[in-house]
């Protein structure tokens, strides 16, 4: 089939040109400007016999073959209907919407006649009508009623459009799968798991359907080696994804769509055996919360693609609340980072699977590494592996507000012991605009103070191996202690106050001046493991801490619905004694910073760090409460002495959390804002906001805050 059409917009005239009906259908499916599902092209008028006389002009050209021809004409419509303008502008490669000139396509399918060659003849072309002066009323009005046009649609044309759209989408999915399979054929060092090793065989109906989102660069590129091994197995090559490629492939038919398709398949397969699917999150500690973000992104509804399975079920997602509760995948954390606090506390080890030292030579080392990897994967897909609840906390607007009142930036500078720049005789903090991820989900811990500042400096000096990364943490910590305080920081925790459950928590004895200056760090644990060694237990008298006989002290528990607040100074390690911090169980945390213009505070969550400030120098608040309950998979190496009782008495489920229905709805809105990118604009500071706050910042060679840095 072919079509001839001409499009006229308010600022230029497009020449008539012939296109195939297949191209028309598949191109139309790519446009996202439609405010309704793509079935709406059914309103395109089809069939000359149904068009009343005078409504449209129809070009007829007889054909000898059994294939029909389609002729499209632009007919004027009432200018109040912008949807039609969007449709036409899209078809003419002009995505803008013109308010003064809207149109509708009329389509006619003609029966072929004898005497014409369908291979060589050109379709009949319709001339574009001359534009009438604005003050002259047209003699004939165009088709103005969309309901009237719907009646003109021929079912066979609509069915053809749907078929062509589905074929094009399937081709795009196939291409994404092909590129996904070929993305791990790389040259470089030999695979640490061997060139012929495979993952354990997956048996449908016996093993739990499992997907994976793995950072290929984590674990000294162990993630890449694991993905390469997965490519040798029919089951895993379809469901083990490079998380970076999934983030990049968010276009229609991209790798995110492939991930969604496989997730929905795994959901159905798991339901058949009475289980929930599982998801391996492979990377550093921040990958766990980012994997949850990616699940929400994959499940986000899109009304313009409802015919492709993205119809809204009423909550903003393609799964209902009941489906989310029953089938949200259980997270298994693969430890590929430096500290690996998340993977370690869940019982999946503190080093990546296969990180073994073997004296039997390279071949023996690879065989041992492969065995460890196979054992690790076998535990994940084993239906006997335990699933428990896990609390996820989130950055929310303070009570009574619709959005947060602080802005975020990232520390920047040259690699080395001190990344700060010397300006006016002092080392000063230099910032850049913050990137991904934007803080929302908190799975592990949150803190403000020296640990967050150290993490920001470490992010600039990240190394290639976990051992060197830990050494870099120590170097940056010593540098902070020995250096003078930058002017952008208030001095330790001056200006920081924290309320929990509407009651004062930090600093203690708040009525006295400058109490925050005595402390180095304040925050909370959600898991009983931080920075490769810090733990927490309930606050207790000194005698009980010294003798260790206080059995009533509960450790930090990740599914009790409480955050375990802590505060410490260097003397705390002697008073505790040791690395087990005293903690206080609370239901929420409200941090307020009051230090004036040009100052802010570093905070970190799950190993990611940002600098928070208010562009006007006003007080700002960081409010965190429980937002999700998610299922997690417990590994075979779990230490219940650290986790405490894993059974919190509630059925294992996924849910949005809040004390009231309004609070639950607020979490859903916030999650949708996060995956839609709206939180980026709300939280990340612009260059103008950094300059307004008097901060030194980079800007690609632009002078901002009296400093020139070429990024």
C-alpha positions as CSV (number, residue, x, y, z in Angstrom):
1,X,0.0,0.0,0.0
2,X,1.1,3.6,-0.6
3,X,-0.1,7.0,0.5
4,X,0.3,10.5,-0.9
5,X,-0.2,13.4,1.4
6,X,0.7,17.0,1.9
7,X,1.0,18.7,5.3
8,X,0.5,22.5,5.8
9,X,1.6,24.1,9.1
10,X,1.4,27.7,10.2
11,X,5.0,28.5,9.3
12,X,5.8,26.5,6.2
13,X,4.4,24.2,3.6
14,X,5.7,20.6,3.2
15,X,5.7,19.3,-0.4
16,X,3.6,16.3,-1.3
17,X,5.4,13.1,-1.1
18,X,4.5,9.4,-1.4
19,X,5.2,7.0,1.6
20,X,4.4,3.4,2.1
21,X,1.5,2.5,4.4
22,X,3.9,0.4,6.5
23,X,6.2,3.4,7.0
24,X,3.2,5.6,7.9
25,X,2.0,3.1,10.5
26,X,5.4,2.4,12.1
27,X,6.5,6.0,12.1
28,X,3.2,7.0,13.8
29,X,3.8,4.5,16.5
30,X,7.0,6.3,17.5
31,X,5.4,9.5,18.4
32,X,4.8,10.1,22.1
33,X,2.8,13.3,21.8
34,X,-0.5,11.5,21.7
35,X,-2.5,12.1,24.9
36,X,-4.2,8.6,24.5
37,X,-3.2,5.1,23.4
38,X,-2.0,4.7,19.9
39,X,-5.3,3.1,18.9
40,X,-6.4,6.6,18.3
41,X,-5.3,6.6,14.6
42,X,-8.6,4.8,14.2
43,X,-10.1,8.2,13.9
44,X,-8.4,8.7,10.6
45,X,-11.1,8.7,8.0
46,X,-11.1,5.6,5.8
47,X,-13.1,4.9,2.6
48,X,-14.4,7.4,0.1
49,X,-17.7,5.7,-0.1
50,X,-18.4,6.8,3.5
51,X,-17.4,10.4,3.0
52,X,-20.3,12.8,2.4
53,X,-20.1,14.8,-0.8
54,X,-18.1,18.0,-0.5
55,X,-16.3,16.9,2.6
56,X,-13.1,15.8,0.9
57,X,-11.6,15.4,-2.5
58,X,-10.5,11.9,-3.4
59,X,-8.0,10.9,-6.0
60,X,-8.6,7.6,-7.7
61,X,-6.1,5.6,-9.7
62,X,-7.0,2.2,-11.0
63,X,-4.6,-0.6,-10.4
64,X,-4.3,-4.0,-12.1
65,X,-2.8,-6.0,-9.2
66,X,-4.6,-7.3,-6.1
67,X,-3.0,-4.6,-3.9
68,X,-4.9,-1.5,-3.1
69,X,-3.6,2.0,-3.0
70,X,-4.2,4.6,-0.3
71,X,-4.5,8.3,-0.9
72,X,-4.2,10.8,2.0
73,X,-5.3,14.4,1.9
74,X,-5.0,17.2,4.4
75,X,-8.4,18.7,5.3
76,X,-8.9,21.8,7.4
77,X,-10.3,21.4,10.8
78,X,-11.3,23.6,13.7
79,X,-8.3,25.1,15.3
80,X,-9.3,24.3,18.9
81,X,-8.4,20.6,18.5
82,X,-4.7,20.5,19.1
83,X,-4.5,16.7,19.1
84,X,-5.0,16.5,15.4
85,X,-2.3,19.1,14.9
86,X,0.1,16.9,17.0
87,X,-0.8,13.9,14.9
88,X,-0.1,15.7,11.6
89,X,3.0,17.4,12.8
90,X,4.3,14.1,13.9
91,X,3.6,12.4,10.6
92,X,5.4,15.3,8.8
93,X,8.5,15.0,11.2
94,X,7.5,18.3,12.9
95,X,6.8,17.5,16.6
96,X,5.6,21.0,17.4
97,X,1.9,21.8,18.0
98,X,0.6,24.7,16.0
99,X,-2.4,26.4,17.5
100,X,-3.6,28.3,14.3
101,X,-3.6,25.4,11.8
102,X,-4.9,21.9,12.6
103,X,-5.6,19.1,10.2
104,X,-6.9,15.6,9.8
105,X,-5.8,12.9,7.4
106,X,-8.4,11.3,5.1
107,X,-7.6,7.9,3.7
108,X,-9.1,6.1,0.8
109,X,-8.5,2.5,-0.2
110,X,-9.3,1.9,-3.8
111,X,-9.9,-1.3,-5.6
112,X,-7.4,-2.0,-8.4
113,X,-8.4,-2.0,-12.0
114,X,-6.9,-3.5,-15.1
115,X,-4.3,-1.8,-17.2
116,X,-1.9,-0.3,-14.7
117,X,1.4,-1.7,-13.5
118,X,1.6,-1.7,-9.7
119,X,5.3,-2.0,-9.7
120,X,6.1,1.1,-11.8
121,X,3.1,3.4,-11.5
122,X,3.3,6.3,-9.1
123,X,0.4,6.9,-6.7
124,X,-1.9,9.8,-7.5
125,X,-0.8,13.0,-5.8
126,X,-3.1,15.7,-4.5
127,X,-2.2,19.3,-4.9
128,X,-2.2,21.4,-1.7
129,X,-5.0,23.9,-1.8
130,X,-4.0,27.5,-1.9
131,X,-4.2,29.2,1.5
132,X,-7.2,31.4,1.8
133,X,-6.9,34.9,3.3
134,X,-7.6,35.0,7.0
135,X,-10.5,37.3,6.6
136,X,-12.3,35.1,4.1
137,X,-14.6,32.3,5.3
138,X,-14.0,29.0,3.6
139,X,-16.8,27.7,1.4
140,X,-16.5,24.2,2.9
141,X,-15.7,23.3,6.4
142,X,-13.5,20.3,7.2
143,X,-14.5,17.3,9.2
144,X,-14.7,18.7,12.7
145,X,-16.2,15.9,14.8
146,X,-13.9,13.1,15.7
147,X,-16.8,10.9,16.5
148,X,-18.0,11.5,12.9
149,X,-14.6,10.4,11.6
150,X,-14.5,7.3,13.8
151,X,-17.6,6.1,11.9
152,X,-15.6,6.3,8.6
153,X,-12.9,3.9,9.8
154,X,-12.7,0.6,8.0
155,X,-11.8,-2.3,10.4
156,X,-9.4,-3.9,8.0
157,X,-7.3,-0.7,7.9
158,X,-7.2,-0.4,11.6
159,X,-6.2,-4.1,11.9
160,X,-3.4,-3.5,9.3
161,X,-2.1,-0.6,11.2
162,X,-2.0,-2.6,14.4
163,X,-0.2,-5.5,12.7
164,X,2.4,-3.3,11.1
165,X,3.0,-1.5,14.5
166,X,3.4,-4.8,16.3
167,X,5.8,-6.1,13.6
168,X,8.0,-3.0,13.8
169,X,8.1,-3.2,17.6
170,X,9.0,-6.9,17.5
171,X,11.8,-6.1,15.1
172,X,13.2,-3.4,17.5
173,X,13.0,-5.8,20.4
174,X,14.8,-8.5,18.4
175,X,17.6,-6.0,17.5
176,X,18.0,-5.0,21.1
177,X,18.3,-8.6,22.1
178,X,20.9,-9.2,19.4
179,X,23.0,-6.2,20.5
180,X,22.5,-7.3,24.1
181,X,24.0,-10.7,23.3
182,X,26.9,-9.3,21.4
183,X,27.8,-6.6,23.9
184,X,30.1,-8.9,25.9
185,X,32.3,-10.2,23.2
186,X,35.3,-8.1,24.1
187,X,39.0,-8.4,23.8
188,X,41.1,-8.1,26.9
189,X,42.4,-10.2,29.8
190,X,41.2,-13.8,30.1
191,X,38.0,-14.4,31.9
192,X,38.7,-15.2,35.6
193,X,36.1,-18.0,35.4
194,X,37.7,-19.6,32.3
195,X,36.7,-19.5,28.7
196,X,34.5,-22.6,28.8
197,X,32.8,-22.4,32.2
198,X,29.0,-22.2,32.5
199,X,26.5,-21.3,35.2
200,X,24.5,-24.1,36.8
201,X,21.7,-25.5,34.6
202,X,18.4,-23.9,35.2
203,X,15.5,-26.3,35.3
204,X,12.1,-24.8,34.7
205,X,9.5,-25.8,37.3
206,X,12.2,-26.7,39.8
207,X,14.3,-23.5,40.1
208,X,13.0,-20.0,40.8
209,X,12.9,-17.7,37.8
210,X,15.7,-15.2,38.2
211,X,16.9,-12.0,36.4
212,X,20.1,-10.0,37.0
213,X,21.1,-6.3,36.8
214,X,24.9,-6.3,37.0
215,X,27.4,-3.5,36.8
216,X,30.1,-4.8,34.5
217,X,32.8,-2.5,35.9
218,X,32.4,-3.5,39.5
219,X,34.6,-6.0,41.3
220,X,37.6,-5.1,39.2
221,X,35.5,-5.9,36.1
222,X,34.3,-9.2,37.7
223,X,30.8,-8.1,36.7
224,X,31.8,-8.3,33.0
225,X,33.3,-11.7,33.4
226,X,30.1,-13.0,35.1
227,X,28.0,-11.6,32.2
228,X,30.2,-13.3,29.7
229,X,29.8,-16.6,31.5
230,X,26.0,-16.1,31.5
231,X,26.0,-15.7,27.7
232,X,27.0,-19.3,27.3
233,X,23.7,-20.5,28.8
234,X,20.4,-20.3,27.0
235,X,18.4,-19.3,30.1
236,X,20.8,-16.8,31.6
237,X,21.8,-15.0,28.4
238,X,18.2,-13.7,28.1
239,X,17.9,-12.6,31.7
240,X,21.3,-11.4,32.9
241,X,21.6,-7.7,32.0
242,X,24.3,-5.0,32.0
243,X,22.6,-2.4,34.2
244,X,24.4,0.4,32.3
245,X,23.0,-0.7,29.0
246,X,19.5,-1.0,30.4
247,X,19.7,2.6,31.7
248,X,20.8,3.7,28.2
249,X,18.2,1.7,26.4
250,X,15.1,3.5,27.6
251,X,13.7,4.2,24.1
252,X,10.9,2.3,22.6
253,X,12.1,-1.2,21.7
254,X,15.3,-0.7,23.7
255,X,16.9,-2.9,26.4
256,X,14.6,-1.5,29.1
257,X,11.7,-3.0,27.2
258,X,13.5,-6.3,26.9
259,X,14.1,-6.3,30.7
260,X,10.4,-5.5,31.2
261,X,9.3,-8.4,29.0
262,X,11.6,-10.8,30.8
263,X,10.4,-9.6,34.2
264,X,6.8,-10.2,33.2
265,X,7.6,-13.6,31.9
266,X,9.5,-14.5,35.1
267,X,6.5,-13.2,37.1
268,X,4.1,-15.7,35.3
269,X,6.6,-18.5,35.6
270,X,7.1,-18.0,39.3
271,X,3.3,-17.8,39.8
272,X,3.0,-21.3,38.2
273,X,5.2,-22.8,41.0
274,X,3.8,-20.6,43.8
275,X,6.9,-18.4,44.1
276,X,7.9,-14.8,43.5
277,X,10.7,-14.1,40.9
278,X,14.2,-13.0,42.0
279,X,16.5,-10.3,40.9
280,X,20.3,-10.4,41.3
281,X,21.6,-6.8,42.0
282,X,25.4,-7.0,41.1
283,X,27.6,-4.1,42.1
284,X,28.5,-1.8,45.0
285,X,26.2,-1.0,48.0
286,X,24.4,1.7,46.0
287,X,23.4,-0.8,43.3
288,X,20.7,-2.3,45.6
289,X,18.6,0.8,45.9
290,X,19.3,1.6,42.2
291,X,18.0,-1.9,41.2
292,X,14.7,-1.1,43.0
293,X,14.6,2.1,41.0
294,X,15.1,0.2,37.8
295,X,12.2,-2.2,38.6
296,X,9.9,0.8,39.1
297,X,11.2,2.3,35.9
298,X,10.4,-0.8,34.0
299,X,6.9,-1.1,35.5
300,X,6.0,2.5,35.0
301,X,2.8,2.9,32.9
302,X,2.7,4.8,29.6
303,X,-0.8,5.5,28.2
304,X,0.6,6.2,24.8
305,X,1.9,2.6,24.7
306,X,-1.0,0.9,26.4
307,X,-1.3,-1.4,23.3
308,X,2.2,-2.6,24.0
309,X,1.5,-3.7,27.6
310,X,2.1,-0.4,29.4
311,X,-1.5,0.3,30.4
312,X,-2.0,2.0,33.8
313,X,-3.6,-0.3,36.3
314,X,-4.7,2.6,38.5
315,X,-1.5,3.2,40.5
316,X,0.8,4.6,37.8
317,X,2.3,1.1,37.1
318,X,1.5,-1.8,34.8
319,X,1.1,-4.1,37.7
320,X,-1.7,-3.7,40.2
321,X,-1.0,-3.2,43.9
322,X,-1.9,-6.9,44.4
323,X,0.5,-8.0,41.7
324,X,3.2,-5.9,43.2
325,X,2.6,-7.4,46.6
326,X,2.8,-11.0,45.3
327,X,5.3,-10.7,42.5
328,X,7.7,-7.9,43.1
329,X,11.1,-9.6,42.7
330,X,13.1,-10.6,45.8
331,X,16.5,-8.9,45.8
332,X,19.7,-11.0,46.1
333,X,22.8,-8.7,46.4
334,X,25.9,-9.8,44.6
335,X,28.9,-8.2,46.3
336,X,31.0,-6.5,43.6
337,X,31.9,-3.3,45.4
338,X,34.5,-2.2,48.0
339,X,32.7,-2.5,51.3
340,X,29.8,-4.7,50.2
341,X,27.8,-4.0,53.3
342,X,24.5,-4.9,51.7
343,X,25.6,-8.3,50.3
344,X,27.4,-9.2,53.5
345,X,24.5,-8.6,55.9
346,X,22.2,-10.6,53.6
347,X,24.5,-13.6,53.7
348,X,25.9,-13.3,50.2
349,X,29.5,-12.7,51.2
350,X,31.8,-9.7,51.4
351,X,33.8,-10.5,48.3
352,X,32.5,-11.2,44.8
353,X,31.9,-14.9,44.1
354,X,35.1,-16.5,42.9
355,X,37.5,-14.0,44.5
356,X,39.8,-16.8,45.6
357,X,43.5,-17.0,46.2
358,X,44.7,-20.4,44.9
359,X,48.2,-21.7,44.8
360,X,47.6,-24.2,42.0
361,X,48.3,-21.8,39.2
362,X,46.1,-19.8,36.8
363,X,44.1,-22.9,35.7
364,X,43.4,-24.0,39.2
365,X,42.4,-20.5,40.2
366,X,39.9,-20.3,37.4
367,X,38.4,-23.6,38.3
368,X,38.0,-22.6,41.9
369,X,36.5,-19.3,41.0
370,X,34.0,-20.9,38.6
371,X,33.0,-23.4,41.4
372,X,32.4,-20.5,43.8
373,X,30.3,-18.6,41.2
374,X,28.2,-21.7,40.4
375,X,27.6,-22.3,44.1
376,X,26.5,-18.7,44.5
377,X,24.1,-18.8,41.6
378,X,22.7,-22.2,42.7
379,X,21.8,-20.7,46.1
380,X,19.9,-17.8,44.4
381,X,17.8,-20.0,42.2
382,X,17.2,-22.6,44.9
383,X,13.5,-22.4,46.1
384,X,14.7,-23.4,49.6
385,X,16.6,-20.1,50.0
386,X,14.9,-18.0,52.5
387,X,12.9,-14.8,51.6
388,X,12.3,-12.2,54.3
389,X,11.0,-8.6,54.6
390,X,13.3,-5.6,54.3
391,X,12.7,-2.0,55.2
392,X,13.4,0.7,52.6
393,X,13.6,4.3,53.7
394,X,13.2,7.4,51.6
395,X,13.8,11.1,51.2
396,X,10.4,12.8,51.4
397,X,9.3,16.4,51.6
398,X,8.9,17.6,55.2
399,X,5.4,17.3,56.7
400,X,3.1,19.9,55.2
401,X,5.3,20.5,52.1
402,X,5.1,19.2,48.5
403,X,8.8,19.3,47.8
404,X,12.2,19.5,49.5
405,X,13.7,22.9,50.3
406,X,17.4,22.1,49.7
407,X,19.5,21.7,46.6
408,X,22.3,19.2,45.9
409,X,25.7,19.4,44.3
410,X,28.8,17.1,44.1
411,X,32.3,17.6,45.2
412,X,34.8,17.9,42.4
413,X,38.5,18.6,42.1
414,X,41.8,16.9,41.1
415,X,42.6,13.4,42.2
416,X,44.9,13.3,45.2
417,X,45.0,13.6,49.0
418,X,43.1,16.8,49.0
419,X,40.8,17.6,46.1
420,X,39.9,21.1,47.4
421,X,41.3,24.2,45.5
422,X,43.4,26.9,47.2
423,X,41.6,30.2,46.7
424,X,42.4,33.4,48.6
425,X,45.0,31.5,50.6
426,X,42.5,28.8,51.8
427,X,41.6,25.4,50.6
428,X,38.0,25.6,49.6
429,X,35.3,23.2,48.5
430,X,34.7,23.2,44.7
431,X,31.3,21.8,43.5
432,X,29.7,20.6,40.3
433,X,26.2,20.0,39.3
434,X,25.0,16.7,40.7
435,X,24.3,13.7,38.5
436,X,22.6,10.3,38.9
437,X,21.5,8.9,41.2
438,X,19.1,11.4,42.8
439,X,18.6,10.5,46.4
440,X,15.3,8.8,47.2
441,X,15.6,5.1,48.4
442,X,17.8,4.4,51.4
443,X,18.5,0.7,52.0
444,X,21.5,0.7,54.2
445,X,22.4,3.8,56.1
446,X,22.4,7.6,56.2
447,X,24.8,10.0,57.8
448,X,26.0,13.6,57.8
449,X,29.5,14.7,58.9
450,X,33.0,13.4,58.4
451,X,32.0,10.0,56.9
452,X,30.0,11.8,54.2
453,X,32.8,14.2,53.4
454,X,35.2,11.3,53.2
455,X,32.9,9.5,50.8
456,X,32.7,12.5,48.5
457,X,36.5,12.8,48.4
458,X,36.8,9.0,47.8
459,X,34.4,9.2,44.8
460,X,37.0,11.4,43.1
461,X,39.8,9.0,43.9
462,X,38.1,5.7,43.3
463,X,40.6,2.8,42.5
464,X,40.5,-0.3,40.4
465,X,40.4,-2.9,43.2
466,X,38.5,-3.3,46.4
467,X,41.7,-3.5,48.5
468,X,43.1,-0.2,47.1
469,X,39.7,1.4,47.5
470,X,39.7,0.6,51.2
471,X,43.2,2.1,51.5
472,X,41.9,5.3,49.7
473,X,39.1,5.6,52.3
474,X,41.8,5.7,55.1
475,X,43.9,8.2,53.2
476,X,41.0,10.6,52.8
477,X,39.9,10.2,56.4
478,X,43.4,11.1,57.7
479,X,43.5,14.1,55.3
480,X,40.2,15.5,56.6
481,X,41.4,15.2,60.2
482,X,44.7,16.9,59.6
483,X,43.5,19.7,57.3
484,X,41.9,23.0,58.2
485,X,38.1,23.2,57.7
486,X,36.9,24.7,54.4
487,X,34.8,27.9,54.7
488,X,31.8,26.2,53.0
489,X,31.5,23.8,56.0
490,X,30.2,24.9,59.4
491,X,32.8,23.0,61.4
492,X,32.1,19.4,62.3
493,X,28.3,19.3,63.0
494,X,27.7,22.9,63.9
495,X,24.3,24.0,62.6
496,X,22.9,20.5,62.4
497,X,19.9,19.5,64.6
498,X,17.8,16.3,64.3
499,X,14.3,15.6,65.5
500,X,12.9,12.0,65.6
501,X,9.2,11.4,66.0
502,X,8.8,15.1,66.6
503,X,11.2,15.0,69.6
504,X,14.7,16.4,69.9
505,X,17.5,13.9,69.3
506,X,20.6,15.7,68.3
507,X,22.6,17.3,69.6
508,X,22.0,16.2,73.2
509,X,21.6,19.0,75.6
510,X,20.5,21.2,72.7
511,X,19.9,24.2,75.0
512,X,23.7,24.6,75.3
513,X,25.6,26.4,72.5
514,X,27.7,24.7,69.9
515,X,27.0,21.1,71.1
516,X,27.2,19.9,67.5
517,X,30.8,20.8,67.3
518,X,31.7,18.0,69.7
519,X,30.5,15.3,67.2
520,X,31.9,14.0,64.0
521,X,29.0,12.0,62.6
522,X,25.3,11.6,63.1
523,X,22.8,9.4,61.2
524,X,21.1,6.0,61.2
525,X,21.7,2.4,60.4
526,X,19.2,0.2,58.6
527,X,21.6,-2.7,58.5
528,X,24.1,-3.8,61.1
529,X,27.2,-3.2,59.0
530,X,28.8,0.0,57.7
531,X,32.2,0.8,56.1
532,X,33.5,-2.7,56.5
533,X,33.2,-2.9,60.2
534,X,30.9,-0.5,62.2
535,X,27.9,-2.0,63.9
536,X,25.1,-0.9,66.3
537,X,23.2,-2.1,69.3
538,X,20.6,-0.5,71.6
539,X,21.9,2.1,74.0
540,X,22.9,0.7,77.4
541,X,24.8,1.8,80.6
542,X,28.6,1.8,80.6
543,X,28.8,-1.2,82.9
544,X,26.7,-3.4,80.7
545,X,28.7,-2.4,77.6
546,X,32.0,-3.2,79.3
547,X,31.1,-6.6,80.7
548,X,29.0,-7.6,77.6
549,X,26.4,-9.2,79.8
550,X,23.5,-7.2,78.7
551,X,21.6,-9.7,76.6
552,X,18.7,-7.4,76.1
553,X,20.6,-5.1,73.8
554,X,19.1,-5.6,70.3
555,X,21.3,-5.2,67.2
556,X,20.3,-3.2,64.2
557,X,17.5,-5.1,62.5
558,X,16.6,-4.3,58.9
559,X,12.9,-5.3,59.1
560,X,11.6,-4.0,62.4
561,X,10.2,-0.8,60.9
562,X,12.7,1.3,62.8
563,X,15.8,3.2,62.0
564,X,18.7,2.9,64.5
565,X,19.9,6.5,65.1
566,X,23.5,7.0,66.2
567,X,25.9,9.9,67.0
568,X,29.6,9.6,67.6
569,X,32.8,11.4,68.2
570,X,36.3,9.9,68.3
571,X,36.0,9.4,72.1
572,X,33.0,7.1,71.4
573,X,35.2,4.3,70.3
574,X,36.7,4.2,73.7
575,X,33.4,4.6,75.6
576,X,31.5,1.9,73.6
577,X,34.1,0.3,73.7
578,X,35.0,-0.8,70.2
579,X,33.2,-0.3,66.8
580,X,29.7,-1.2,68.1
581,X,27.9,2.1,68.3
582,X,25.0,2.8,70.7
583,X,21.8,3.3,68.8
584,X,18.2,4.5,69.4
585,X,15.3,3.0,67.5
586,X,13.1,5.7,65.8
587,X,10.4,5.8,63.2
588,X,11.6,8.8,61.2
589,X,14.3,11.5,61.1
590,X,14.1,15.3,60.4
591,X,17.5,16.9,59.9
592,X,17.6,20.7,60.0
593,X,20.7,22.7,58.9
594,X,21.0,26.4,60.0
595,X,24.4,28.0,59.3
596,X,23.7,30.9,56.9
597,X,24.6,31.8,53.4
598,X,27.5,30.1,51.6
599,X,27.5,27.0,53.8
600,X,26.1,23.5,53.5
601,X,26.6,20.0,54.8
602,X,27.8,16.8,53.2
603,X,25.6,13.7,53.7
604,X,25.8,10.2,52.3
605,X,23.3,7.4,51.7
606,X,24.2,3.8,50.7
607,X,27.7,4.8,49.8
608,X,26.7,7.8,47.6
609,X,27.5,11.4,48.8
610,X,26.2,14.9,48.0
611,X,26.5,18.4,49.3
612,X,23.2,20.0,50.5
613,X,22.6,23.7,50.7
614,X,19.9,26.3,50.3
615,X,20.6,28.9,47.5
616,X,19.2,31.7,49.6
617,X,21.1,30.7,52.7
618,X,17.9,29.8,54.5
619,X,17.4,26.9,56.9
620,X,16.6,23.6,55.1
621,X,15.3,20.2,56.2
622,X,16.1,16.6,55.2
623,X,13.2,14.3,56.1
624,X,13.4,10.5,55.9
625,X,10.8,7.9,56.7
626,X,9.9,4.4,55.7
627,X,8.6,4.2,52.2
628,X,8.7,0.6,51.1
629,X,8.7,-3.0,52.3
630,X,10.6,-5.2,49.8
631,X,11.4,-8.9,49.8
632,X,15.1,-10.0,49.9
633,X,16.8,-13.3,49.4
634,X,18.9,-14.5,52.4
635,X,22.2,-16.2,51.4
636,X,23.9,-19.2,52.9
637,X,26.5,-17.2,54.7
638,X,24.2,-15.0,56.8
639,X,25.4,-14.2,60.4
640,X,22.3,-14.1,62.6
641,X,24.4,-12.6,65.4
642,X,24.6,-9.4,63.3
643,X,21.1,-9.5,61.8
644,X,19.1,-10.6,64.8
645,X,15.8,-12.4,64.3
646,X,15.0,-12.3,60.5
647,X,11.3,-13.1,61.1
648,X,9.5,-9.9,61.9
649,X,6.2,-11.7,62.2
650,X,4.6,-10.3,59.0
651,X,4.0,-12.2,55.7
652,X,6.8,-11.6,53.2
653,X,5.4,-9.0,50.8
654,X,6.0,-5.8,48.8
655,X,4.1,-2.7,49.8
656,X,4.2,1.1,49.8
657,X,4.4,2.3,53.3
658,X,2.8,5.1,55.4
659,X,0.7,5.6,58.5
660,X,-2.3,6.9,56.5
661,X,-3.6,6.4,53.0
662,X,-2.5,9.9,52.2
663,X,1.1,9.0,53.2
664,X,1.0,5.8,51.1
665,X,-0.3,7.8,48.1
666,X,2.5,10.3,48.6
667,X,5.1,7.5,48.3
668,X,3.6,6.3,45.1
669,X,3.7,9.8,43.7
670,X,7.3,10.3,44.8
671,X,8.3,7.0,43.2
672,X,6.7,8.0,39.9
673,X,8.4,11.4,40.1
674,X,11.7,9.6,40.6
675,X,11.5,7.3,37.6
676,X,10.1,10.1,35.5
677,X,13.1,12.4,36.2
678,X,11.1,15.1,38.0
679,X,13.2,14.8,41.2
680,X,16.3,15.8,39.2
681,X,14.9,19.3,38.7
682,X,13.6,19.5,42.2
683,X,16.8,18.4,44.0
684,X,19.8,19.0,41.8
685,X,21.1,22.6,41.8
686,X,21.6,24.5,38.6
687,X,24.7,26.5,37.9
688,X,22.8,29.7,38.7
689,X,21.7,28.3,42.1
690,X,25.3,27.4,42.9
691,X,26.4,30.9,42.0
692,X,23.5,32.5,44.0
693,X,24.6,30.6,47.0
694,X,28.2,31.9,46.7
695,X,29.7,28.4,46.0
696,X,32.8,27.8,44.0
697,X,31.8,25.5,41.1
698,X,32.9,24.2,37.7
699,X,31.1,25.0,34.5
700,X,33.0,23.8,31.5
701,X,35.3,26.8,31.4
702,X,32.8,29.3,32.7
703,X,33.7,31.4,35.7
704,X,31.3,30.7,38.5
705,X,32.0,31.9,42.0
706,X,35.3,33.5,41.0
707,X,36.9,30.2,39.9
708,X,37.6,28.9,36.5
709,X,37.8,25.1,36.1
710,X,37.7,23.2,32.8
711,X,35.7,20.1,33.3
